[in-house]
Amino acid sequence: MHVQLTPGRALYSAIDSTGIIVVRAPGAHTDLTCGEQPMTESSGYLGEPTSGGLERGRRYWDPVGGLEVLCTAPGGFPVLANGAPLEPVPARPLPSSD
């Protein structure tokens, strides 16, 4: 099942507690998976919250495709964009106060 990635869209893992919101959508088709299963628009996971994957409140991105997401619920598996794990967005330096 293909889910259109648009800014503001919430997506969930089918096999753990991972939840994300799309911040910046890529221009090309992107397969977004978690634990080798496609991300979906509704959370079907009924177990306990898991950890070890994404961190809540942190932004992640795909530097090749341009996808950027915000983690709203941590999970035990990494989120992959076209088979490559999303990377934490690097911190931006603050401007000098001089």
Residue pairs with C-beta under 8 A, 6 or more apart in sequence:
1 38
1 40
2 29
3 9
3 11
3 32
3 38
3 39
3 40
3 41
5 22
5 25
5 26
5 30
5 32
5 67
6 22
6 25
7 22
7 23
7 24
7 25
8 21
8 22
9 21
9 22
9 41
10 19
10 20
10 21
10 41
10 72
11 19
11 20
11 21
11 22
11 32
11 39
11 40
11 41
11 69
12 18
12 19
12 20
12 39
12 40
12 41
12 42
12 43
12 44
12 45
12 73
13 19
13 34
13 35
13 37
13 39
13 40
13 43
13 45
13 75
13 77
13 79
14 34
14 35
14 37
14 38
14 39
14 40
14 44
14 45
15 34
15 35
15 37
15 45
15 77
16 34
16 35
16 45
16 47
16 50
16 53
16 75
16 76
16 77
17 45
17 47
17 48
17 49
17 50
17 73
17 74
17 75
17 76
18 34
18 50
18 53
18 54
18 71
18 73
18 74
18 75
18 76
18 77
18 79
19 43
19 71
19 72
19 73
19 75
20 39
20 54
20 60
20 69
20 70
20 71
20 72
20 79
21 69
21 70
21 72
22 67
22 68
22 69
23 59
23 68
23 69
23 70
24 61
24 66
24 67
24 68
25 66
25 67
26 62
26 65
26 66
26 67
26 81
27 66
28 65
30 62
30 65
30 67
30 81
30 82
31 38
31 80
31 81
31 82
31 83
32 38
32 39
32 67
32 79
32 80
32 81
33 39
33 79
33 80
33 83
34 53
34 75
34 77
34 78
34 79
34 80
35 76
35 77
39 79
49 73
49 74
49 75
50 74
50 75
50 76
50 77
51 74
51 75
51 76
52 75
52 76
52 77
53 74
53 75
53 76
53 77
53 78
53 79
54 60
54 71
54 74
54 75
54 78
54 79
54 86
55 71
55 74
56 71
56 72
56 73
56 74
57 70
57 71
58 70
58 71
58 88
58 89
59 68
59 69
59 70
59 71
59 88
59 89
60 68
60 69
60 70
60 71
60 79
60 86
60 87
60 88
60 89
61 67
61 68
61 69
61 86
61 87
61 89
62 68
62 81
62 82
62 84
62 86
62 87
63 87
64 81
64 82
64 84
65 81
65 82
67 81
67 86
68 89
69 79
69 86
78 85
78 86
79 85
79 86
80 86
